Amino acid sequence: AGLWSEGSFSHKVADTVKAAEFMRDSGRAVSLLVGHSFGGAAVLSAARHIPELDAVATVGAPFSPKHVAHVFDAALDRILSEGSAEVDLGGKRVEIRRHFVEDLENADLTDCIKQLHKPLMVLHSPTDNTVGIENASTIFQTARHPRNFISLEGSDHLLTGKGQAARAAKIISAWADQYLDAGA
């Protein structure tokens, strides 16, 4: 949680794990993780640390967390030399710090996905201009069964069109129902 400038990919993964631990300790164990975009990469990495988890779904997720670095390519030299720079991220100005970039370089989801051992739903739009559909294909091909791939045709990366987010939510809900304990 917190500001982009104060975190990193590793922090986002750790925050997800800590939130799941809090829920478990409160008697409400997490059974489904859903992550969008960079959050999708984070839930793929965090899932192995949440033993009670039953299923994982990603929406518009990159296969490699360092994919997000292309968004601030123009400022990369300044980030590395000066320690930080403001960049446009999804229409918002955010500060990106050197440690964020360095952490991205070390993040690799290949083993996390191969060793997931949980049902996985990958949702992605073929017209996503932020994170290309090849990312979803690679996540899907790397994962073991059970796995599902849903094309969110006509959607943009942020699912801003009328009904796009609701459609994705309905698909995830219908799919996850078979894996989640109805009595929980």
N, CA and C atoms as an extended XYZ file, in Angstrom:
552
Properties=species:S:1:pos:R:3:atomname:S:1:resname:S:1:resid:I:1 pbc="F F F"
N         0.846       -1.183        0.000 N   ALA     1
C         0.000        0.000        0.000 CA  ALA     1
C         0.884        1.236        0.000 C   ALA     1
N         0.264        2.394       -0.186 N   GLY     2
C         1.021        3.632       -0.152 CA  GLY     2
C         1.291        4.172       -1.533 C   GLY     2
N         2.234        5.088       -1.597 N   LEU     3
C         2.573        5.752       -2.845 CA  LEU     3
C         3.481        4.880       -3.701 C   LEU     3
N         3.343        5.033       -5.030 N   TRP     4
C         4.215        4.302       -5.945 CA  TRP     4
C         5.669        4.577       -5.622 C   TRP     4
N         5.977        5.826       -5.320 N   SER     5
C         7.374        6.205       -5.094 CA  SER     5
C         7.960        5.549       -3.855 C   SER     5
N         7.128        5.119       -2.940 N   GLU     6
C         7.614        4.514       -1.702 CA  GLU     6
C         7.702        2.994       -1.782 C   GLU     6
N         7.275        2.429       -2.879 N   GLY     7
C         7.231        0.978       -2.964 CA  GLY     7
C         8.090        0.425       -4.072 C   GLY     7
N         7.880       -0.842       -4.315 N   SER     8
C         8.561       -1.560       -5.383 CA  SER     8
C         7.712       -2.790       -5.660 C   SER     8
N         8.105       -3.557       -6.648 N   PHE     9
C         7.370       -4.791       -6.915 CA  PHE     9
C         7.419       -5.703       -5.696 C   PHE     9
N         8.589       -5.846       -5.113 N   SER    10
C         8.728       -6.691       -3.922 CA  SER    10
C         7.839       -6.214       -2.783 C   SER    10
N         7.720       -4.891       -2.623 N   HIS    11
C         6.838       -4.355       -1.583 CA  HIS    11
C         5.382       -4.694       -1.873 C   HIS    11
N         4.984       -4.606       -3.138 N   LYS    12
C         3.596       -4.898       -3.486 CA  LYS    12
C         3.270       -6.374       -3.238 C   LYS    12
N         4.218       -7.249       -3.539 N   VAL    13
C         4.039       -8.678       -3.251 CA  VAL    13
C         3.945       -8.882       -1.741 C   VAL    13
N         4.853       -8.285       -0.998 N   ALA    14
C         4.846       -8.422        0.466 CA  ALA    14
C         3.559       -7.863        1.071 C   ALA    14
N         3.062       -6.739        0.542 N   ASP    15
C         1.800       -6.179        1.030 CA  ASP    15
C         0.644       -7.145        0.799 C   ASP    15
N         0.641       -7.805       -0.351 N   THR    16
C        -0.411       -8.777       -0.653 CA  THR    16
C        -0.355       -9.943        0.321 C   THR    16
N         0.833      -10.448        0.573 N   VAL    17
C         1.004      -11.566        1.511 CA  VAL    17
C         0.588      -11.139        2.917 C   VAL    17
N         0.984       -9.948        3.328 N   LYS    18
C         0.622       -9.460        4.672 CA  LYS    18
C        -0.887       -9.275        4.800 C   LYS    18
N        -1.532       -8.800        3.758 N   ALA    19
C        -2.991       -8.657        3.792 CA  ALA    19
C        -3.654      -10.027        3.938 C   ALA    19
N        -3.144      -11.025        3.221 N   ALA    20
C        -3.689      -12.384        3.333 CA  ALA    20
C        -3.456      -12.949        4.734 C   ALA    20
N        -2.286      -12.673        5.307 N   GLU    21
C        -2.003      -13.125        6.680 CA  GLU    21
C        -2.961      -12.470        7.669 C   GLU    21
N        -3.220      -11.185        7.490 N   PHE    22
C        -4.165      -10.481        8.356 CA  PHE    22
C        -5.550      -11.114        8.258 C   PHE    22
N        -5.986      -11.379        7.032 N   MET    23
C        -7.302      -11.999        6.839 CA  MET    23
C        -7.342      -13.379        7.496 C   MET    23
N        -6.299      -14.166        7.318 N   ARG    24
C        -6.228      -15.499        7.931 CA  ARG    24
C        -6.295      -15.389        9.449 C   ARG    24
N        -5.509      -14.492       10.014 N   ASP    25
C        -5.475      -14.307       11.464 CA  ASP    25
C        -6.805      -13.786       12.009 C   ASP    25
N        -7.595      -13.150       11.146 N   SER    26
C        -8.909      -12.634       11.539 CA  SER    26
C       -10.014      -13.662       11.321 C   SER    26
N        -9.633      -14.876       10.911 N   GLY    27
C       -10.615      -15.922       10.678 CA  GLY    27
C       -11.319      -15.846        9.337 C   GLY    27
N       -10.768      -15.078        8.406 N   ARG    28
C       -11.368      -14.928        7.073 CA  ARG    28
C       -10.300      -15.158        6.014 C   ARG    28
N        -9.854      -16.377        5.914 N   ALA    29
C        -8.759      -16.704        4.995 CA  ALA    29
C        -9.100      -16.322        3.559 C   ALA    29
N        -8.093      -15.867        2.855 N   VAL    30
C        -8.238      -15.488        1.447 CA  VAL    30
C        -8.258      -16.756        0.604 C   VAL    30
N        -9.268      -16.898       -0.230 N   SER    31
C        -9.333      -18.076       -1.085 CA  SER    31
C        -9.131      -17.732       -2.560 C   SER    31
N        -9.267      -16.461       -2.913 N   LEU    32
C        -9.108      -16.025       -4.298 CA  LEU    32
C        -8.305      -14.731       -4.326 C   LEU    32
N        -7.287      -14.698       -5.174 N   LEU    33
C        -6.557      -13.461       -5.447 CA  LEU    33
C        -6.870      -13.042       -6.870 C   LEU    33
N        -7.206      -11.777       -7.054 N   VAL    34
C        -7.435      -11.200       -8.372 CA  VAL    34
C        -6.543       -9.976       -8.475 C   VAL    34
N        -5.773       -9.898       -9.543 N   GLY    35
C        -4.901       -8.748       -9.731 CA  GLY    35
C        -4.997       -8.209      -11.141 C   GLY    35
N        -5.011       -6.883      -11.249 N   HIS    36
C        -5.064       -6.225      -12.549 CA  HIS    36
C        -3.713       -5.587      -12.860 C   HIS    36
N        -3.247       -5.781      -14.072 N   SER    37
C        -2.029       -5.154      -14.571 CA  SER    37
C        -0.838       -5.506      -13.681 C   SER    37
N        -0.142       -4.512      -13.148 N   PHE    38
C         1.007       -4.748      -12.270 CA  PHE    38
C         0.573       -5.557      -11.048 C   PHE    38
N        -0.659       -5.335      -10.593 N   GLY    39
C        -1.213       -6.112       -9.483 CA  GLY    39
C        -1.401       -7.570       -9.847 C   GLY    39
N        -1.636       -7.852      -11.122 N   GLY    40
C        -1.728       -9.239      -11.576 CA  GLY    40
C        -0.399       -9.950      -11.441 C   GLY    40
N         0.671       -9.253      -11.804 N   ALA    41
C         2.008       -9.827      -11.616 CA  ALA    41
C         2.284      -10.037      -10.131 C   ALA    41
N         1.851       -9.093       -9.300 N   ALA    42
C         2.078       -9.207       -7.852 CA  ALA    42
C         1.339      -10.403       -7.262 C   ALA    42
N         0.090      -10.644       -7.681 N   VAL    43
C        -0.634      -11.789       -7.104 CA  VAL    43
C        -0.043      -13.111       -7.582 C   VAL    43
N         0.493      -13.142       -8.800 N   LEU    44
C         1.152      -14.364       -9.267 CA  LEU    44
C         2.375      -14.674       -8.411 C   LEU    44
N         3.087      -13.649       -8.017 N   SER    45
C         4.260      -13.844       -7.171 CA  SER    45
C         3.874      -14.154       -5.726 C   SER    45
N         2.846      -13.505       -5.221 N   ALA    46
C         2.427      -13.677       -3.821 CA  ALA    46
C         1.747      -15.016       -3.565 C   ALA    46
N         1.114      -15.587       -4.559 N   ALA    47
C         0.280      -16.784       -4.373 CA  ALA    47
C         1.009      -17.931       -3.687 C   ALA    47
N         2.275      -18.108       -3.975 N   ARG    48
C         3.019      -19.230       -3.392 CA  ARG    48
C         3.220      -19.084       -1.888 C   ARG    48
N         2.988      -17.889       -1.370 N   HIS    49
C         3.161      -17.627        0.058 CA  HIS    49
C         1.839      -17.661        0.827 C   HIS    49
N         0.760      -18.039        0.139 N   ILE    50
C        -0.568      -18.042        0.762 CA  ILE    50
C        -1.142      -19.450        0.629 C   ILE    50
N        -0.839      -20.333        1.583 N   PRO    51
C        -1.193      -21.746        1.446 CA  PRO    51
C        -2.690      -22.026        1.357 C   PRO    51
N        -3.517      -21.194        1.964 N   GLU    52
C        -4.957      -21.442        1.951 CA  GLU    52
C        -5.632      -20.994        0.660 C   GLU    52
N        -4.890      -20.388       -0.221 N   LEU    53
C        -5.419      -19.873       -1.476 CA  LEU    53
C        -5.961      -21.002       -2.344 C   LEU    53
N        -7.130      -20.775       -2.952 N   ASP    54
C        -7.747      -21.781       -3.814 CA  ASP    54
C        -7.603      -21.482       -5.302 C   ASP    54
N        -7.482      -20.207       -5.684 N   ALA    55
C        -7.446      -19.856       -7.101 CA  ALA    55
C        -6.876      -18.449       -7.280 C   ALA    55
N        -6.401      -18.192       -8.515 N   VAL    56
C        -5.805      -16.898       -8.861 CA  VAL    56
C        -6.352      -16.463      -10.215 C   VAL    56
N        -6.665      -15.173      -10.335 N   ALA    57
C        -7.098      -14.612      -11.615 CA  ALA    57
C        -6.309      -13.337      -11.886 C   ALA    57
N        -5.913      -13.162      -13.133 N   THR    58
C        -5.223      -11.939      -13.541 CA  THR    58
C        -5.996      -11.284      -14.676 C   THR    58
N        -5.928       -9.962      -14.711 N   VAL    59
C        -6.567       -9.181      -15.769 CA  VAL    59
C        -5.520       -8.217      -16.320 C   VAL    59
N        -5.189       -8.370      -17.584 N   GLY    60
C        -4.242       -7.458      -18.220 CA  GLY    60
C        -2.873       -7.436      -17.571 C   GLY    60
N        -2.423       -8.583      -17.075 N   ALA    61
C        -1.156       -8.644      -16.339 CA  ALA    61
C         0.039       -8.840      -17.269 C   ALA    61
N         1.164       -8.221      -16.934 N   PRO    62
C         2.388       -8.489      -17.683 CA  PRO    62
C         3.025       -9.793      -17.211 C   PRO    62
N         3.670      -10.511      -18.119 N   PHE    63
C         4.402      -11.716      -17.732 CA  PHE    63
C         5.625      -11.349      -16.905 C   PHE    63
N         6.230      -10.249      -17.258 N   SER    64
C         7.412       -9.780      -16.530 CA  SER    64
C         7.090       -8.440      -15.879 C   SER    64
N         7.269       -8.322      -14.566 N   PRO    65
C         7.006       -7.038      -13.917 CA  PRO    65
C         7.807       -5.889      -14.523 C   PRO    65
N         9.002       -6.177      -15.060 N   LYS    66
C         9.800       -5.087      -15.630 CA  LYS    66
C         9.172       -4.524      -16.900 C   LYS    66
N         8.096       -5.166      -17.389 N   HIS    67
C         7.351       -4.640      -18.530 CA  HIS    67
C         6.870       -3.218      -18.248 C   HIS    67
N         6.548       -2.939      -16.997 N   VAL    68
C         6.044       -1.615      -16.639 CA  VAL    68
C         7.085       -0.531      -16.911 C   VAL    68
N         8.347       -0.890      -16.959 N   ALA    69
C         9.413        0.096      -17.183 CA  ALA    69
C         9.296        0.778      -18.543 C   ALA    69
N         8.666        0.117      -19.523 N   HIS    70
C         8.534        0.755      -20.836 CA  HIS    70
C         7.712        2.037      -20.752 C   HIS    70
N         6.851        2.128      -19.747 N   VAL    71
C         6.013        3.310      -19.580 CA  VAL    71
C         6.857        4.539      -19.247 C   VAL    71
N         7.969        4.328      -18.579 N   PHE    72
C         8.811        5.475      -18.221 CA  PHE    72
C        10.196        5.400      -18.850 C   PHE    72
N        10.288        4.776      -20.036 N   ASP    73
C        11.562        4.703      -20.766 CA  ASP    73
C        12.213        6.070      -20.948 C   ASP    73
N        11.402        7.076      -21.285 N   ALA    74
C        11.949        8.407      -21.556 CA  ALA    74
C        12.615        9.015      -20.326 C   ALA    74
N        12.177        8.615      -19.142 N   ALA    75
C        12.727        9.174      -17.905 CA  ALA    75
C        13.720        8.238      -17.227 C   ALA    75
N        13.988        7.084      -17.829 N   LEU    76
C        14.809        6.070      -17.173 CA  LEU    76
C        16.210        6.570      -16.823 C   LEU    76
N        16.861        7.250      -17.751 N   ASP    77
C        18.207        7.762      -17.466 CA  ASP    77
C        18.194        8.724      -16.281 C   ASP    77
N        17.181        9.600      -16.243 N   ARG    78
C        17.080       10.557      -15.137 CA  ARG    78
C        16.786        9.843      -13.818 C   ARG    78
N        15.930        8.828      -13.852 N   ILE    79
C        15.620        8.064      -12.637 CA  ILE    79
C        16.893        7.436      -12.084 C   ILE    79
N        17.676        6.828      -12.977 N   LEU    80
C        18.889        6.141      -12.539 CA  LEU    80
C        19.985        7.113      -12.100 C   LEU    80
N        20.106        8.253      -12.782 N   SER    81
C        21.176        9.195      -12.428 CA  SER    81
C        20.809       10.110      -11.261 C   SER    81
N        19.548       10.549      -11.200 N   GLU    82
C        19.139       11.497      -10.160 CA  GLU    82
C        18.414       10.828       -8.993 C   GLU    82
N        18.044        9.578       -9.164 N   GLY    83
C        17.365        8.868       -8.079 CA  GLY    83
C        15.866        8.807       -8.201 C   GLY    83
N        15.267        9.713       -8.989 N   SER    84
C        13.818        9.678       -9.189 CA  SER    84
C        13.425       10.627      -10.311 C   SER    84
N        12.201       10.446      -10.793 N   ALA    85
C        11.622       11.344      -11.787 CA  ALA    85
C        10.115       11.150      -11.775 C   ALA    85
N         9.394       12.203      -12.155 N   GLU    86
C         7.951       12.092      -12.299 CA  GLU    86
C         7.645       11.612      -13.706 C   GLU    86
N         6.711       10.662      -13.795 N   VAL    87
C         6.303       10.128      -15.091 CA  VAL    87
C         4.785       10.056      -15.136 C   VAL    87
N         4.264        9.964      -16.349 N   ASP    88
C         2.828        9.790      -16.536 CA  ASP    88
C         2.532        8.299      -16.516 C   ASP    88
N         1.700        7.879      -15.594 N   LEU    89
C         1.336        6.470      -15.469 CA  LEU    89
C        -0.180        6.381      -15.451 C   LEU    89
N        -0.739        5.958      -16.574 N   GLY    90
C        -2.194        5.843      -16.667 CA  GLY    90
C        -2.909        7.169      -16.505 C   GLY    90
N        -2.297        8.248      -16.989 N   GLY    91
C        -2.920        9.555      -16.899 CA  GLY    91
C        -2.657       10.284      -15.595 C   GLY    91
N        -1.880        9.692      -14.711 N   LYS    92
C        -1.537       10.327      -13.438 CA  LYS    92
C        -0.030       10.541      -13.372 C   LYS    92
N         0.385       11.653      -12.790 N   ARG    93
C         1.805       11.923      -12.571 CA  ARG    93
C         2.226       11.216      -11.292 C   ARG    93
N         3.211       10.342      -11.401 N   VAL    94
C         3.719        9.627      -10.232 CA  VAL    94
C         5.243        9.704      -10.222 C   VAL    94
N         5.782        9.677       -9.027 N   GLU    95
C         7.229        9.680       -8.880 CA  GLU    95
C         7.722        8.239       -8.894 C   GLU    95
N         8.703        7.974       -9.741 N   ILE    96
C         9.337        6.658       -9.801 CA  ILE    96
C        10.764        6.821       -9.289 C   ILE    96
N        11.130        5.982       -8.351 N   ARG    97
C        12.470        6.052       -7.756 CA  ARG    97
C        13.362        4.924       -8.266 C   ARG    97
N        14.650        5.134       -8.126 N   ARG    98
C        15.654        4.181       -8.605 CA  ARG    98
C        15.414        2.775       -8.047 C   ARG    98
N        15.123        2.655       -6.758 N   HIS    99
C        14.963        1.320       -6.167 CA  HIS    99
C        13.795        0.564       -6.795 C   HIS    99
N        12.786        1.292       -7.268 N   PHE   100
C        11.662        0.659       -7.956 CA  PHE   100
C        12.152        0.011       -9.249 C   PHE   100
N        12.933        0.758      -10.026 N   VAL   101
C        13.469        0.254      -11.293 CA  VAL   101
C        14.410       -0.923      -11.045 C   VAL   101
N        15.286       -0.790      -10.061 N   GLU   102
C        16.233       -1.866       -9.757 CA  GLU   102
C        15.517       -3.133       -9.302 C   GLU   102
N        14.453       -2.975       -8.530 N   ASP   103
C        13.678       -4.123       -8.070 CA  ASP   103
C        13.006       -4.834       -9.247 C   ASP   103
N        12.526       -4.061      -10.216 N   LEU   104
C        11.896       -4.659      -11.401 CA  LEU   104
C        12.872       -5.558      -12.151 C   LEU   104
N        14.120       -5.147      -12.214 N   GLU   105
C        15.135       -5.925      -12.928 CA  GLU   105
C        15.321       -7.315      -12.327 C   GLU   105
N        15.068       -7.455      -11.044 N   ASN   106
C        15.267       -8.735      -10.359 CA  ASN   106
C        14.009       -9.591      -10.279 C   ASN   106
N        12.883       -9.060      -10.715 N   ALA   107
C        11.615       -9.786      -10.602 CA  ALA   107
C        11.437      -10.741      -11.783 C   ALA   107
N        11.196      -12.000      -11.489 N   ASP   108
C        10.979      -13.021      -12.518 CA  ASP   108
C         9.831      -13.918      -12.067 C   ASP   108
N         8.782      -13.968      -12.867 N   LEU   109
C         7.589      -14.736      -12.499 CA  LEU   109
C         7.576      -16.159      -13.031 C   LEU   109
N         8.546      -16.531      -13.830 N   THR   110
C         8.502      -17.844      -14.481 CA  THR   110
C         8.284      -18.969      -13.483 C   THR   110
N         9.125      -19.075      -12.469 N   ASP   111
C         8.975      -20.154      -11.483 CA  ASP   111
C         7.705      -20.001      -10.662 C   ASP   111
N         7.331      -18.762      -10.341 N   CYS   112
C         6.091      -18.535       -9.582 CA  CYS   112
C         4.893      -19.103      -10.336 C   CYS   112
N         4.864      -18.893      -11.638 N   ILE   113
C         3.744      -19.372      -12.448 CA  ILE   113
C         3.817      -20.887      -12.620 C   ILE   113
N         4.997      -21.414      -12.914 N   LYS   114
C         5.153      -22.866      -13.086 CA  LYS   114
C         4.787      -23.628      -11.826 C   LYS   114
N         5.091      -23.062      -10.668 N   GLN   115
C         4.873      -23.749       -9.395 CA  GLN   115
C         3.628      -23.253       -8.667 C   GLN   115
N         2.722      -22.630       -9.380 N   LEU   116
C         1.516      -22.082       -8.764 CA  LEU   116
C         0.659      -23.175       -8.121 C   LEU   116
N         0.443      -24.259       -8.824 N   HIS   117
C        -0.349      -25.386       -8.328 CA  HIS   117
C        -1.727      -24.955       -7.836 C   HIS   117
N        -2.292      -23.953       -8.461 N   LYS   118
C        -3.638      -23.456       -8.170 CA  LYS   118
C        -4.320      -23.185       -9.500 C   LYS   118
N        -5.638      -23.301       -9.546 N   PRO   119
C        -6.344      -22.915      -10.764 CA  PRO   119
C        -6.042      -21.450      -11.107 C   PRO   119
N        -5.819      -21.201      -12.385 N   LEU   120
C        -5.468      -19.863      -12.853 CA  LEU   120
C        -6.390      -19.445      -13.986 C   LEU   120
N        -6.931      -18.238      -13.877 N   MET   121
C        -7.721      -17.624      -14.941 CA  MET   121
C        -6.949      -16.404      -15.421 C   MET   121
N        -6.669      -16.366      -16.715 N   VAL   122
C        -5.962      -15.248      -17.331 CA  VAL   122
C        -6.950      -14.531      -18.242 C   VAL   122
N        -7.239      -13.278      -17.943 N   LEU   123
C        -8.113      -12.462      -18.780 CA  LEU   123
C        -7.279      -11.339      -19.378 C   LEU   123
N        -7.469      -11.087      -20.674 N   HIS   124
C        -6.670      -10.054      -21.336 CA  HIS   124
C        -7.377       -9.631      -22.616 C   HIS   124
N        -7.241       -8.378      -22.954 N   SER   125
C        -7.826       -7.876      -24.187 CA  SER   125
C        -6.804       -7.899      -25.320 C   SER   125
N        -7.212       -8.388      -26.491 N   PRO   126
C        -6.295       -8.355      -27.634 CA  PRO   126
C        -6.032       -6.925      -28.118 C   PRO   126
N        -6.847       -5.976      -27.669 N   THR   127
C        -6.651       -4.577      -28.059 CA  THR   127
C        -6.051       -3.749      -26.923 C   THR   127
N        -5.465       -4.414      -25.933 N   ASP   128
C        -4.792       -3.729      -24.823 CA  ASP   128
C        -3.508       -3.111      -25.364 C   ASP   128
N        -3.441       -1.786      -25.383 N   ASN   129
C        -2.262       -1.090      -25.901 CA  ASN   129
C        -1.224       -0.793      -24.827 C   ASN   129
N        -1.511       -1.176      -23.587 N   THR   130
C        -0.575       -0.936      -22.488 CA  THR   130
C         0.255       -2.176      -22.201 C   THR   130
N        -0.413       -3.302      -22.056 N   VAL   131
C         0.243       -4.598      -21.834 CA  VAL   131
C        -0.255       -5.516      -22.945 C   VAL   131
N         0.605       -5.847      -23.883 N   GLY   132
C         0.206       -6.635      -25.045 CA  GLY   132
C        -0.310       -8.020      -24.689 C   GLY   132
N        -1.171       -8.541      -25.531 N   ILE   133
C        -1.796       -9.847      -25.308 CA  ILE   133
C        -0.770      -10.974      -25.257 C   ILE   133
N         0.410      -10.777      -25.838 N   GLU   134
C         1.444      -11.820      -25.779 CA  GLU   134
C         1.852      -12.113      -24.333 C   GLU   134
N         1.688      -11.142      -23.454 N   ASN   135
C         1.962      -11.370      -22.027 CA  ASN   135
C         1.017      -12.421      -21.467 C   ASN   135
N        -0.256      -12.303      -21.788 N   ALA   136
C        -1.247      -13.273      -21.318 CA  ALA   136
C        -0.959      -14.652      -21.895 C   ALA   136
N        -0.586      -14.693      -23.163 N   SER   137
C        -0.260      -15.979      -23.791 CA  SER   137
C         0.913      -16.647      -23.085 C   SER   137
N         1.926      -15.871      -22.740 N   THR   138
C         3.096      -16.434      -22.063 CA  THR   138
C         2.743      -16.897      -20.652 C   THR   138
N         1.949      -16.120      -19.931 N   ILE   139
C         1.495      -16.554      -18.600 CA  ILE   139
C         0.742      -17.871      -18.733 C   ILE   139
N        -0.191      -17.926      -19.675 N   PHE   140
C        -1.011      -19.123      -19.873 CA  PHE   140
C        -0.152      -20.330      -20.251 C   PHE   140
N         0.779      -20.144      -21.175 N   GLN   141
C         1.628      -21.254      -21.611 CA  GLN   141
C         2.580      -21.717      -20.516 C   GLN   141
N         2.977      -20.823      -19.636 N   THR   142
C         3.889      -21.170      -18.546 CA  THR   142
C         3.167      -21.915      -17.427 C   THR   142
N         1.909      -21.595      -17.229 N   ALA   143
C         1.124      -22.193      -16.139 CA  ALA   143
C         0.776      -23.648      -16.428 C   ALA   143
N         0.553      -24.379      -15.358 N   ARG   144
C         0.078      -25.757      -15.465 CA  ARG   144
C        -1.437      -25.757      -15.301 C   ARG   144
N        -2.050      -26.853      -15.667 N   HIS   145
C        -3.501      -26.973      -15.502 CA  HIS   145
C        -3.848      -27.158      -14.043 C   HIS   145
N        -5.034      -26.753      -13.625 N   PRO   146
C        -6.090      -26.127      -14.417 CA  PRO   146
C        -5.795      -24.646      -14.685 C   PRO   146
N        -6.023      -24.272      -15.913 N   ARG   147
C        -5.802      -22.893      -16.336 CA  ARG   147
C        -6.834      -22.544      -17.399 C   ARG   147
N        -7.212      -21.301      -17.441 N   ASN   148
C        -8.197      -20.824      -18.405 CA  ASN   148
C        -7.739      -19.481      -18.950 C   ASN   148
N        -8.112      -19.220      -20.197 N   PHE   149
C        -7.765      -17.964      -20.849 CA  PHE   149
C        -9.045      -17.381      -21.432 C   PHE   149
N        -9.323      -16.154      -21.086 N   ILE   150
C       -10.495      -15.466      -21.625 CA  ILE   150
C       -10.034      -14.192      -22.320 C   ILE   150
N       -10.457      -14.036      -23.560 N   SER   151
C       -10.159      -12.832      -24.317 CA  SER   151
C       -11.234      -11.788      -24.022 C   SER   151
N       -10.812      -10.641      -23.543 N   LEU   152
C       -11.735       -9.535      -23.263 CA  LEU   152
C       -11.785       -8.615      -24.479 C   LEU   152
N       -12.236       -9.168      -25.604 N   GLU   153
C       -12.241       -8.412      -26.842 CA  GLU   153
C       -13.027       -7.115      -26.679 C   GLU   153
N       -12.486       -6.064      -27.295 N   GLY   154
C       -13.126       -4.759      -27.246 CA  GLY   154
C       -12.799       -3.942      -26.012 C   GLY   154
N       -12.057       -4.500      -25.086 N   SER   155
C       -11.724       -3.780      -23.851 CA  SER   155
C       -10.383       -3.065      -23.986 C   SER   155
N       -10.244       -1.979      -23.244 N   ASP   156
C        -8.943       -1.338      -23.134 CA  ASP   156
C        -8.261       -1.854      -21.866 C   ASP   156
N        -7.049       -1.415      -21.618 N   HIS   157
C        -6.283       -1.937      -20.485 CA  HIS   157
C        -6.965       -1.678      -19.142 C   HIS   157
N        -7.546       -0.508      -18.977 N   LEU   158
C        -8.165       -0.147      -17.702 CA  LEU   158
C        -9.642       -0.540      -17.614 C   LEU   158
N       -10.143       -1.220      -18.636 N   LEU   159
C       -11.544       -1.666      -18.661 CA  LEU   159
C       -12.493       -0.493      -18.425 C   LEU   159
N       -12.233        0.622      -19.114 N   THR   160
C       -13.010        1.836      -18.878 CA  THR   160
C       -14.297        1.910      -19.685 C   THR   160
N       -14.431        1.087      -20.710 N   GLY   161
C       -15.636        1.122      -21.521 CA  GLY   161
C       -16.846        0.622      -20.752 C   GLY   161
N       -18.008        1.006      -21.216 N   LYS   162
C       -19.256        0.632      -20.547 CA  LYS   162
C       -19.357       -0.886      -20.384 C   LYS   162
N       -19.477       -1.316      -19.158 N   GLY   163
C       -19.693       -2.721      -18.844 CA  GLY   163
C       -18.456       -3.606      -18.882 C   GLY   163
N       -17.286       -3.059      -19.253 N   GLN   164
C       -16.096       -3.908      -19.386 CA  GLN   164
C       -15.636       -4.480      -18.049 C   GLN   164
N       -15.552       -3.665      -17.030 N   ALA   165
C       -15.114       -4.152      -15.712 CA  ALA   165
C       -16.140       -5.120      -15.134 C   ALA   165
N       -17.411       -4.804      -15.294 N   ALA   166
C       -18.470       -5.690      -14.782 CA  ALA   166
C       -18.429       -7.039      -15.495 C   ALA   166
N       -18.170       -7.024      -16.793 N   ARG   167
C       -18.068       -8.282      -17.542 CA  ARG   167
C       -16.914       -9.128      -17.012 C   ARG   167
N       -15.754       -8.514      -16.821 N   ALA   168
C       -14.600       -9.251      -16.295 CA  ALA   168
C       -14.918       -9.817      -14.914 C   ALA   168
N       -15.567       -9.026      -14.072 N   ALA   169
C       -15.919       -9.485      -12.724 CA  ALA   169
C       -16.880      -10.673      -12.776 C   ALA   169
N       -17.853      -10.626      -13.662 N   LYS   170
C       -18.810      -11.738      -13.792 CA  LYS   170
C       -18.114      -13.010      -14.266 C   LYS   170
N       -17.204      -12.867      -15.203 N   ILE   171
C       -16.468      -14.030      -15.710 CA  ILE   171
C       -15.637      -14.648      -14.591 C   ILE   171
N       -14.917      -13.816      -13.854 N   ILE   172
C       -14.086      -14.321      -12.755 CA  ILE   172
C       -14.956      -14.985      -11.698 C   ILE   172
N       -16.058      -14.364      -11.359 N   SER   173
C       -16.954      -14.915      -10.339 CA  SER   173
C       -17.500      -16.278      -10.751 C   SER   173
N       -17.963      -16.383      -11.981 N   ALA   174
C       -18.514      -17.660      -12.457 CA  ALA   174
C       -17.439      -18.744      -12.480 C   ALA   174
N       -16.239      -18.394      -12.933 N   TRP   175
C       -15.142      -19.361      -12.984 CA  TRP   175
C       -14.703      -19.781      -11.590 C   TRP   175
N       -14.514      -18.821      -10.693 N   ALA   176
C       -13.977      -19.101       -9.360 CA  ALA   176
C       -14.941      -19.884       -8.488 C   ALA   176
N       -16.216      -19.794       -8.756 N   ASP   177
C       -17.223      -20.453       -7.928 CA  ASP   177
C       -16.926      -21.933       -7.715 C   ASP   177
N       -16.442      -22.611       -8.732 N   GLN   178
C       -16.165      -24.048       -8.622 CA  GLN   178
C       -14.988      -24.358       -7.703 C   GLN   178
N       -14.134      -23.374       -7.452 N   TYR   179
C       -12.942      -23.601       -6.638 CA  TYR   179
C       -13.066      -23.092       -5.205 C   TYR   179
N       -14.036      -22.249       -4.959 N   LEU   180
C       -14.150      -21.622       -3.650 CA  LEU   180
C       -15.115      -22.381       -2.763 C   LEU   180
N       -14.809      -22.425       -1.490 N   ASP   181
C       -15.652      -23.095       -0.506 CA  ASP   181
C       -16.878      -22.227       -0.255 C   ASP   181
N       -18.030      -22.693       -0.680 N   ALA   182
C       -19.261      -21.923       -0.547 CA  ALA   182
C       -19.628      -21.671        0.911 C   ALA   182
N       -19.146      -22.494        1.810 N   GLY   183
C       -19.476      -22.338        3.222 CA  GLY   183
C       -18.586      -21.351        3.946 C   GLY   183
N       -17.568      -20.840        3.276 N   ALA   184
C       -16.620      -19.933        3.952 CA  ALA   184
C       -17.192      -18.553        4.124 C   ALA   184
